[in-house]
Amino acid sequence: MDQKKIHIKLNHKNKITLTENAYTDFSNQVYILMKSLYAGPSLSPSLSLGGTESQIMAFMTALQGEKRYMDSYLKHGLDNASTMTSKYDLDRAVLQFEGETGLRWPFKN
């Protein structure tokens, strides 16, 4: 089975307009990464990130925050204090990511 390759370009901050296709592609790529975090290493895609160091760090922090929040939600439920803390941490990471990249976080509700 071929390993899926994902290339995410994060440095859109200086672009005046981003097309819906760019957001759709980004959302799909992040969705695949999230699925791979639960599927195990054998299904992990090859990942290439383009952007500044701060953009890449903001992306990875938001992705890790998303995983921690999902893990806490699945283990403790929505009304648990640790789940709410994970959600608060995720919200801060998402704001940082959006500020650094100019991209919307795809799982933001």
N, CA, C and O atoms as CSV, one atom per row, in Angstrom:
chain,resi,resn,atom,element,x,y,z
A,1,MET,N,N,0.834,-1.184,0.000
A,1,MET,CA,C,0.000,0.000,0.000
A,1,MET,C,C,0.877,1.245,0.000
A,1,MET,O,O,1.802,1.353,0.806
A,2,ASP,N,N,0.594,2.185,-0.897
A,2,ASP,CA,C,1.374,3.416,-0.977
A,2,ASP,C,C,1.061,4.307,0.217
A,2,ASP,O,O,-0.087,4.443,0.640
A,3,GLN,N,N,2.113,4.903,0.739
A,3,GLN,CA,C,1.927,5.833,1.834
A,3,GLN,C,C,1.409,7.155,1.272
A,3,GLN,O,O,1.969,7.674,0.307
A,4,LYS,N,N,0.360,7.700,1.857
A,4,LYS,CA,C,-0.207,8.966,1.416
A,4,LYS,C,C,0.765,10.093,1.745
A,4,LYS,O,O,1.343,10.140,2.831
A,5,LYS,N,N,0.931,10.996,0.785
A,5,LYS,CA,C,1.820,12.136,0.979
A,5,LYS,C,C,0.978,13.392,1.110
A,5,LYS,O,O,0.077,13.642,0.310
A,6,ILE,N,N,1.286,14.177,2.133
A,6,ILE,CA,C,0.571,15.420,2.376
A,6,ILE,C,C,1.572,16.560,2.424
A,6,ILE,O,O,2.565,16.503,3.148
A,7,HIS,N,N,1.298,17.593,1.646
A,7,HIS,CA,C,2.098,18.817,1.701
A,7,HIS,C,C,1.149,19.949,2.062
A,7,HIS,O,O,0.190,20.225,1.341
A,8,ILE,N,N,1.426,20.599,3.181
A,8,ILE,CA,C,0.596,21.708,3.637
A,8,ILE,C,C,1.424,22.982,3.584
A,8,ILE,O,O,2.503,23.068,4.169
A,9,LYS,N,N,0.901,23.958,2.878
A,9,LYS,CA,C,1.543,25.269,2.775
A,9,LYS,C,C,0.838,26.213,3.746
A,9,LYS,O,O,-0.351,26.493,3.595
A,10,LEU,N,N,1.575,26.699,4.738
A,10,LEU,CA,C,0.981,27.512,5.791
A,10,LEU,C,C,1.164,29.015,5.588
A,10,LEU,O,O,0.478,29.808,6.235
A,11,ASN,N,N,2.056,29.413,4.721
A,11,ASN,CA,C,2.346,30.844,4.613
A,11,ASN,C,C,1.455,31.541,3.582
A,11,ASN,O,O,1.908,31.962,2.517
A,12,HIS,N,N,0.178,31.647,3.937
A,12,HIS,CA,C,-0.806,32.368,3.129
A,12,HIS,C,C,-1.096,33.745,3.706
A,12,HIS,O,O,-1.932,34.472,3.169
A,13,LYS,N,N,-0.434,34.112,4.769
A,13,LYS,CA,C,-0.778,35.328,5.512
A,13,LYS,C,C,-0.761,36.582,4.646
A,13,LYS,O,O,-1.585,37.475,4.846
A,14,ASN,N,N,0.147,36.667,3.701
A,14,ASN,CA,C,0.257,37.871,2.890
A,14,ASN,C,C,-0.602,37.831,1.631
A,14,ASN,O,O,-0.598,38.786,0.855
A,15,LYS,N,N,-1.333,36.750,1.418
A,15,LYS,CA,C,-2.215,36.643,0.257
A,15,LYS,C,C,-3.474,37.455,0.521
A,15,LYS,O,O,-4.021,37.418,1.623
A,16,ILE,N,N,-3.935,38.185,-0.483
A,16,ILE,CA,C,-5.139,38.985,-0.323
A,16,ILE,C,C,-6.375,38.094,-0.320
A,16,ILE,O,O,-7.269,38.282,0.505
A,17,THR,N,N,-6.435,37.132,-1.228
A,17,THR,CA,C,-7.585,36.236,-1.275
A,17,THR,C,C,-7.116,34.792,-1.304
A,17,THR,O,O,-6.117,34.458,-1.942
A,18,LEU,N,N,-7.835,33.965,-0.620
A,18,LEU,CA,C,-7.617,32.527,-0.685
A,18,LEU,C,C,-8.882,31.917,-1.265
A,18,LEU,O,O,-9.993,32.264,-0.864
A,19,THR,N,N,-8.707,31.023,-2.195
A,19,THR,CA,C,-9.869,30.409,-2.831
A,19,THR,C,C,-10.495,29.370,-1.920
A,19,THR,O,O,-9.860,28.879,-0.986
A,20,GLU,N,N,-11.736,29.045,-2.199
A,20,GLU,CA,C,-12.422,27.994,-1.453
A,20,GLU,C,C,-11.699,26.662,-1.637
A,20,GLU,O,O,-11.670,25.839,-0.722
A,21,ASN,N,N,-11.114,26.448,-2.819
A,21,ASN,CA,C,-10.351,25.212,-3.065
A,21,ASN,C,C,-9.156,25.095,-2.129
A,21,ASN,O,O,-8.853,24.005,-1.645
A,22,ALA,N,N,-8.474,26.213,-1.868
A,22,ALA,CA,C,-7.325,26.187,-0.962
A,22,ALA,C,C,-7.765,25.793,0.450
A,22,ALA,O,O,-7.100,24.994,1.108
A,23,TYR,N,N,-8.881,26.351,0.912
A,23,TYR,CA,C,-9.393,25.994,2.236
A,23,TYR,C,C,-9.876,24.550,2.279
A,23,TYR,O,O,-9.673,23.852,3.272
A,24,THR,N,N,-10.510,24.105,1.209
A,24,THR,CA,C,-10.990,22.722,1.143
A,24,THR,C,C,-9.814,21.755,1.176
A,24,THR,O,O,-9.841,20.768,1.912
A,25,ASP,N,N,-8.790,22.030,0.388
A,25,ASP,CA,C,-7.594,21.177,0.384
A,25,ASP,C,C,-6.951,21.130,1.769
A,25,ASP,O,O,-6.599,20.059,2.263
A,26,PHE,N,N,-6.801,22.295,2.386
A,26,PHE,CA,C,-6.201,22.364,3.718
A,26,PHE,C,C,-7.028,21.565,4.720
A,26,PHE,O,O,-6.478,20.787,5.499
A,27,SER,N,N,-8.340,21.752,4.702
A,27,SER,CA,C,-9.226,21.027,5.623
A,27,SER,C,C,-9.120,19.523,5.432
A,27,SER,O,O,-9.051,18.774,6.406
A,28,ASN,N,N,-9.106,19.084,4.195
A,28,ASN,CA,C,-8.993,17.650,3.910
A,28,ASN,C,C,-7.664,17.087,4.396
A,28,ASN,O,O,-7.618,15.981,4.934
A,29,GLN,N,N,-6.593,17.835,4.211
A,29,GLN,CA,C,-5.276,17.368,4.640
A,29,GLN,C,C,-5.205,17.247,6.162
A,29,GLN,O,O,-4.656,16.276,6.684
A,30,VAL,N,N,-5.755,18.226,6.870
A,30,VAL,CA,C,-5.738,18.175,8.333
A,30,VAL,C,C,-6.638,17.043,8.826
A,30,VAL,O,O,-6.316,16.381,9.812
A,31,TYR,N,N,-7.751,16.821,8.153
A,31,TYR,CA,C,-8.645,15.709,8.502
A,31,TYR,C,C,-7.903,14.366,8.377
A,31,TYR,O,O,-8.014,13.507,9.252
A,32,ILE,N,N,-7.155,14.198,7.295
A,32,ILE,CA,C,-6.377,12.967,7.103
A,32,ILE,C,C,-5.339,12.808,8.216
A,32,ILE,O,O,-5.129,11.706,8.723
A,33,LEU,N,N,-4.695,13.911,8.591
A,33,LEU,CA,C,-3.718,13.847,9.686
A,33,LEU,C,C,-4.389,13.450,10.995
A,33,LEU,O,O,-3.854,12.631,11.743
A,34,MET,N,N,-5.546,14.020,11.275
A,34,MET,CA,C,-6.255,13.665,12.507
A,34,MET,C,C,-6.647,12.188,12.504
A,34,MET,O,O,-6.496,11.505,13.517
A,35,LYS,N,N,-7.144,11.698,11.385
A,35,LYS,CA,C,-7.490,10.276,11.289
A,35,LYS,C,C,-6.270,9.413,11.533
A,35,LYS,O,O,-6.362,8.384,12.202
A,36,SER,N,N,-5.127,9.816,10.998
A,36,SER,CA,C,-3.915,9.009,11.144
A,36,SER,C,C,-3.432,8.965,12.587
A,36,SER,O,O,-2.778,8.002,12.985
A,37,LEU,N,N,-3.743,9.993,13.381
A,37,LEU,CA,C,-3.351,9.993,14.780
A,37,LEU,C,C,-4.069,8.891,15.552
A,37,LEU,O,O,-3.566,8.423,16.573
A,38,TYR,N,N,-5.232,8.476,15.078
A,38,TYR,CA,C,-5.994,7.415,15.729
A,38,TYR,C,C,-5.830,6.064,15.035
A,38,TYR,O,O,-6.147,5.027,15.617
A,39,ALA,N,N,-5.342,6.072,13.805
A,39,ALA,CA,C,-5.226,4.833,13.030
A,39,ALA,C,C,-3.927,4.080,13.312
A,39,ALA,O,O,-3.837,2.883,13.038
A,40,GLY,N,N,-2.942,4.753,13.846
A,40,GLY,CA,C,-1.676,4.093,14.135
A,40,GLY,C,C,-0.612,4.426,13.101
A,40,GLY,O,O,-0.920,4.950,12.031
A,41,PRO,N,N,0.638,4.120,13.423
A,41,PRO,CA,C,1.761,4.509,12.576
A,41,PRO,C,C,1.763,3.876,11.189
A,41,PRO,O,O,2.325,4.453,10.258
A,42,SER,N,N,1.159,2.727,11.031
A,42,SER,CA,C,1.191,2.070,9.719
A,42,SER,C,C,0.393,2.844,8.671
A,42,SER,O,O,0.650,2.708,7.475
A,43,LEU,N,N,-0.561,3.643,9.104
A,43,LEU,CA,C,-1.372,4.422,8.167
A,43,LEU,C,C,-1.022,5.900,8.176
A,43,LEU,O,O,-1.726,6.707,7.569
A,44,SER,N,N,0.059,6.265,8.857
A,44,SER,CA,C,0.451,7.673,8.927
A,44,SER,C,C,0.967,8.160,7.585
A,44,SER,O,O,1.802,7.506,6.961
A,45,PRO,N,N,0.469,9.311,7.141
A,45,PRO,CA,C,0.941,9.859,5.867
A,45,PRO,C,C,2.317,10.490,6.015
A,45,PRO,O,O,2.750,10.824,7.118
A,46,SER,N,N,2.983,10.645,4.904
A,46,SER,CA,C,4.229,11.394,4.852
A,46,SER,C,C,3.843,12.874,4.838
A,46,SER,O,O,3.069,13.302,3.982
A,47,LEU,N,N,4.370,13.649,5.769
A,47,LEU,CA,C,3.960,15.039,5.927
A,47,LEU,C,C,5.095,15.986,5.595
A,47,LEU,O,O,6.225,15.816,6.054
A,48,SER,N,N,4.775,16.982,4.791
A,48,SER,CA,C,5.696,18.065,4.472
A,48,SER,C,C,4.976,19.368,4.766
A,48,SER,O,O,3.908,19.631,4.213
A,49,LEU,N,N,5.564,20.196,5.645
A,49,LEU,CA,C,4.963,21.483,5.991
A,49,LEU,C,C,5.800,22.612,5.423
A,49,LEU,O,O,7.023,22.622,5.563
A,50,GLY,N,N,5.136,23.564,4.781
A,50,GLY,CA,C,5.808,24.752,4.267
A,50,GLY,C,C,5.342,25.962,5.039
A,50,GLY,O,O,4.142,26.145,5.243
A,51,GLY,N,N,6.268,26.787,5.468
A,51,GLY,CA,C,5.925,27.983,6.223
A,51,GLY,C,C,7.085,28.381,7.102
A,51,GLY,O,O,8.138,27.745,7.089
A,52,THR,N,N,6.886,29.439,7.868
A,52,THR,CA,C,7.912,29.876,8.798
A,52,THR,C,C,7.935,28.936,9.997
A,52,THR,O,O,7.015,28.143,10.196
A,53,GLU,N,N,8.980,29.034,10.777
A,53,GLU,CA,C,9.084,28.189,11.967
A,53,GLU,C,C,7.917,28.438,12.916
A,53,GLU,O,O,7.369,27.494,13.485
A,54,SER,N,N,7.534,29.700,13.090
A,54,SER,CA,C,6.427,30.002,14.005
A,54,SER,C,C,5.094,29.493,13.457
A,54,SER,O,O,4.230,29.093,14.237
A,55,GLN,N,N,4.905,29.497,12.139
A,55,GLN,CA,C,3.687,28.954,11.543
A,55,GLN,C,C,3.612,27.443,11.733
A,55,GLN,O,O,2.558,26.901,12.065
A,56,ILE,N,N,4.729,26.776,11.521
A,56,ILE,CA,C,4.774,25.322,11.679
A,56,ILE,C,C,4.543,24.938,13.141
A,56,ILE,O,O,3.809,23.991,13.425
A,57,MET,N,N,5.162,25.665,14.063
A,57,MET,CA,C,4.957,25.382,15.487
A,57,MET,C,C,3.503,25.628,15.884
A,57,MET,O,O,2.935,24.856,16.657
A,58,ALA,N,N,2.900,26.690,15.366
A,58,ALA,CA,C,1.496,26.980,15.674
A,58,ALA,C,C,0.591,25.880,15.120
A,58,ALA,O,O,-0.377,25.489,15.774
A,59,PHE,N,N,0.892,25.382,13.933
A,59,PHE,CA,C,0.108,24.295,13.345
A,59,PHE,C,C,0.209,23.034,14.193
A,59,PHE,O,O,-0.804,22.413,14.512
A,60,MET,N,N,1.428,22.657,14.558
A,60,MET,CA,C,1.636,21.436,15.333
A,60,MET,C,C,0.989,21.552,16.723
A,60,MET,O,O,0.428,20.578,17.225
A,61,THR,N,N,1.065,22.726,17.339
A,61,THR,CA,C,0.442,22.934,18.643
A,61,THR,C,C,-1.077,22.800,18.546
A,61,THR,O,O,-1.703,22.192,19.414
A,62,ALA,N,N,-1.670,23.365,17.496
A,62,ALA,CA,C,-3.118,23.258,17.309
A,62,ALA,C,C,-3.519,21.808,17.021
A,62,ALA,O,O,-4.530,21.332,17.537
A,63,LEU,N,N,-2.743,21.114,16.213
A,63,LEU,CA,C,-3.043,19.714,15.906
A,63,LEU,C,C,-2.954,18.848,17.170
A,63,LEU,O,O,-3.822,18.010,17.415
A,64,GLN,N,N,-1.922,19.052,17.953
A,64,GLN,CA,C,-1.776,18.311,19.213
A,64,GLN,C,C,-2.905,18.667,20.177
A,64,GLN,O,O,-3.421,17.799,20.881
A,65,GLY,N,N,-3.287,19.940,20.209
A,65,GLY,CA,C,-4.396,20.362,21.065
A,65,GLY,C,C,-5.700,19.719,20.654
A,65,GLY,O,O,-6.509,19.343,21.503
A,66,GLU,N,N,-5.908,19.590,19.357
A,66,GLU,CA,C,-7.112,18.938,18.841
A,66,GLU,C,C,-7.146,17.478,19.292
A,66,GLU,O,O,-8.196,16.976,19.693
A,67,LYS,N,N,-6.017,16.806,19.227
A,67,LYS,CA,C,-5.947,15.398,19.652
A,67,LYS,C,C,-6.199,15.268,21.152
A,67,LYS,O,O,-6.952,14.392,21.576
A,68,ARG,N,N,-5.581,16.129,21.956
A,68,ARG,CA,C,-5.785,16.068,23.408
A,68,ARG,C,C,-7.254,16.308,23.764
A,68,ARG,O,O,-7.807,15.638,24.636
A,69,TYR,N,N,-7.875,17.264,23.086
A,69,TYR,CA,C,-9.283,17.555,23.348
A,69,TYR,C,C,-10.154,16.346,22.983
A,69,TYR,O,O,-11.036,15.962,23.751
A,70,MET,N,N,-9.910,15.754,21.828
A,70,MET,CA,C,-10.689,14.587,21.408
A,70,MET,C,C,-10.482,13.418,22.373
A,70,MET,O,O,-11.437,12.732,22.740
A,71,ASP,N,N,-9.239,13.198,22.779
A,71,ASP,CA,C,-8.953,12.114,23.726
A,71,ASP,C,C,-9.703,12.323,25.044
A,71,ASP,O,O,-10.296,11.390,25.585
A,72,SER,N,N,-9.669,13.550,25.548
A,72,SER,CA,C,-10.344,13.854,26.803
A,72,SER,C,C,-11.858,13.725,26.654
A,72,SER,O,O,-12.532,13.204,27.542
A,73,TYR,N,N,-12.376,14.189,25.555
A,73,TYR,CA,C,-13.819,14.077,25.297
A,73,TYR,C,C,-14.256,12.611,25.254
A,73,TYR,O,O,-15.272,12.240,25.843
A,74,LEU,N,N,-13.481,11.787,24.554
A,74,LEU,CA,C,-13.830,10.369,24.456
A,74,LEU,C,C,-13.715,9.648,25.796
A,74,LEU,O,O,-14.493,8.738,26.082
A,75,LYS,N,N,-12.753,10.050,26.611
A,75,LYS,CA,C,-12.526,9.376,27.885
A,75,LYS,C,C,-13.462,9.869,28.987
A,75,LYS,O,O,-13.978,9.073,29.772
A,76,HIS,N,N,-13.680,11.202,29.044
A,76,HIS,CA,C,-14.390,11.786,30.183
A,76,HIS,C,C,-15.752,12.382,29.852
A,76,HIS,O,O,-16.559,12.613,30.753
A,77,GLY,N,N,-16.017,12.635,28.576
A,77,GLY,CA,C,-17.262,13.304,28.210
A,77,GLY,C,C,-17.090,14.808,28.137
A,77,GLY,O,O,-16.046,15.344,28.508
A,78,LEU,N,N,-18.107,15.474,27.663
A,78,LEU,CA,C,-18.027,16.906,27.397
A,78,LEU,C,C,-18.031,17.763,28.660
A,78,LEU,O,O,-17.393,18.816,28.680
A,79,ASP,N,N,-18.720,17.352,29.697
A,79,ASP,CA,C,-18.886,18.194,30.881
A,79,ASP,C,C,-17.787,18.030,31.924
A,79,ASP,O,O,-17.894,18.589,33.015
A,80,ASN,N,N,-16.741,17.282,31.618
A,80,ASN,CA,C,-15.650,17.046,32.554
A,80,ASN,C,C,-14.699,18.247,32.565
A,80,ASN,O,O,-14.485,18.889,31.536
A,81,ALA,N,N,-14.136,18.541,33.734
A,81,ALA,CA,C,-13.229,19.685,33.875
A,81,ALA,C,C,-11.982,19.541,33.003
A,81,ALA,O,O,-11.529,20.529,32.425
A,82,SER,N,N,-11.418,18.347,32.895
A,82,SER,CA,C,-10.213,18.186,32.073
A,82,SER,C,C,-10.540,18.360,30.589
A,82,SER,O,O,-9.708,18.841,29.819
A,83,THR,N,N,-11.746,17.969,30.192
A,83,THR,CA,C,-12.161,18.186,28.803
A,83,THR,C,C,-12.303,19.679,28.529
A,83,THR,O,O,-11.882,20.167,27.480
A,84,MET,N,N,-12.891,20.392,29.464
A,84,MET,CA,C,-13.063,21.838,29.286
A,84,MET,C,C,-11.704,22.552,29.262
A,84,MET,O,O,-11.518,23.506,28.506
A,85,THR,N,N,-10.763,22.092,30.083
A,85,THR,CA,C,-9.417,22.668,30.065
A,85,THR,C,C,-8.741,22.401,28.724
A,85,THR,O,O,-8.082,23.280,28.170
A,86,SER,N,N,-8.908,21.185,28.206
A,86,SER,CA,C,-8.341,20.847,26.894
A,86,SER,C,C,-8.953,21.721,25.806
A,86,SER,O,O,-8.256,22.151,24.887
A,87,LYS,N,N,-10.237,21.981,25.907
A,87,LYS,CA,C,-10.924,22.834,24.926
A,87,LYS,C,C,-10.395,24.262,25.000
A,87,LYS,O,O,-10.174,24.898,23.970
A,88,TYR,N,N,-10.192,24.762,26.207
A,88,TYR,CA,C,-9.650,26.111,26.389
A,88,TYR,C,C,-8.236,26.203,25.788
A,88,TYR,O,O,-7.913,27.169,25.096
A,89,ASP,N,N,-7.411,25.203,26.055
A,89,ASP,CA,C,-6.052,25.176,25.495
A,89,ASP,C,C,-6.098,25.098,23.970
A,89,ASP,O,O,-5.317,25.759,23.286
A,90,LEU,N,N,-7.011,24.292,23.442
A,90,LEU,CA,C,-7.171,24.189,21.992
A,90,LEU,C,C,-7.589,25.529,21.400
A,90,LEU,O,O,-7.047,25.945,20.376
A,91,ASP,N,N,-8.534,26.202,22.022
A,91,ASP,CA,C,-8.991,27.508,21.512
A,91,ASP,C,C,-7.838,28.508,21.431
A,91,ASP,O,O,-7.729,29.260,20.463
A,92,ARG,N,N,-6.978,28.512,22.452
A,92,ARG,CA,C,-5.808,29.412,22.419
A,92,ARG,C,C,-4.852,29.026,21.302
A,92,ARG,O,O,-4.319,29.896,20.612
A,93,ALA,N,N,-4.630,27.725,21.116
A,93,ALA,CA,C,-3.730,27.260,20.056
A,93,ALA,C,C,-4.291,27.599,18.678
A,93,ALA,O,O,-3.542,27.969,17.774
A,94,VAL,N,N,-5.594,27.476,18.517
A,94,VAL,CA,C,-6.239,27.798,17.240
A,94,VAL,C,C,-6.108,29.292,16.946
A,94,VAL,O,O,-5.808,29.672,15.814
A,95,LEU,N,N,-6.326,30.136,17.940
A,95,LEU,CA,C,-6.159,31.585,17.735
A,95,LEU,C,C,-4.727,31.919,17.312
A,95,LEU,O,O,-4.507,32.742,16.423
A,96,GLN,N,N,-3.766,31.274,17.956
A,96,GLN,CA,C,-2.356,31.487,17.594
A,96,GLN,C,C,-2.102,31.043,16.155
A,96,GLN,O,O,-1.456,31.756,15.387
A,97,PHE,N,N,-2.607,29.871,15.792
A,97,PHE,CA,C,-2.443,29.349,14.433
A,97,PHE,C,C,-3.055,30.301,13.413
A,97,PHE,O,O,-2.416,30.640,12.417
A,98,GLU,N,N,-4.280,30.730,13.655
A,98,GLU,CA,C,-4.961,31.609,12.705
A,98,GLU,C,C,-4.256,32.951,12.573
A,98,GLU,O,O,-4.190,33.519,11.483
A,99,GLY,N,N,-3.730,33.456,13.683
A,99,GLY,CA,C,-2.979,34.703,13.635
A,99,GLY,C,C,-1.668,34.576,12.870
A,99,GLY,O,O,-1.274,35.488,12.143
A,100,GLU,N,N,-1.004,33.456,13.034
A,100,GLU,CA,C,0.283,33.225,12.359
A,100,GLU,C,C,0.127,32.979,10.864
A,100,GLU,O,O,0.954,33.428,10.071
A,101,THR,N,N,-0.922,32.272,10.479
A,101,THR,CA,C,-1.038,31.809,9.089
A,101,THR,C,C,-2.074,32.550,8.255
A,101,THR,O,O,-1.962,32.594,7.029
A,102,GLY,N,N,-3.071,33.126,8.896
A,102,GLY,CA,C,-4.168,33.717,8.145
A,102,GLY,C,C,-5.177,32.685,7.646
A,102,GLY,O,O,-6.106,33.024,6.913
A,103,LEU,N,N,-4.992,31.429,8.043
A,103,LEU,CA,C,-5.903,30.344,7.673
A,103,LEU,C,C,-6.887,30.084,8.808
A,103,LEU,O,O,-6.551,30.257,9.980
A,104,ARG,N,N,-8.092,29.672,8.462
A,104,ARG,CA,C,-9.065,29.241,9.459
A,104,ARG,C,C,-8.755,27.799,9.860
A,104,ARG,O,O,-8.424,26.975,9.008
A,105,TRP,N,N,-8.861,27.496,11.145
A,105,TRP,CA,C,-8.677,26.127,11.613
A,105,TRP,C,C,-9.908,25.335,11.186
A,105,TRP,O,O,-11.030,25.765,11.452
A,106,PRO,N,N,-9.726,24.191,10.530
A,106,PRO,CA,C,-10.871,23.493,9.920
A,106,PRO,C,C,-11.873,22.880,10.899
A,106,PRO,O,O,-13.004,22.599,10.500
A,107,PHE,N,N,-11.505,22.662,12.159
A,107,PHE,CA,C,-12.408,22.014,13.097
A,107,PHE,C,C,-13.048,22.988,14.070
A,107,PHE,O,O,-13.704,22.577,15.027
A,108,LYS,N,N,-12.861,24.258,13.831
A,108,LYS,CA,C,-13.386,25.280,14.724
A,108,LYS,C,C,-14.908,25.343,14.595
A,108,LYS,O,O,-15.446,25.394,13.489
A,109,ASN,N,N,-15.594,25.338,15.743
A,109,ASN,CA,C,-17.039,25.462,15.681
A,109,ASN,C,C,-17.499,26.766,16.239
A,109,ASN,O,O,-18.700,27.037,16.265
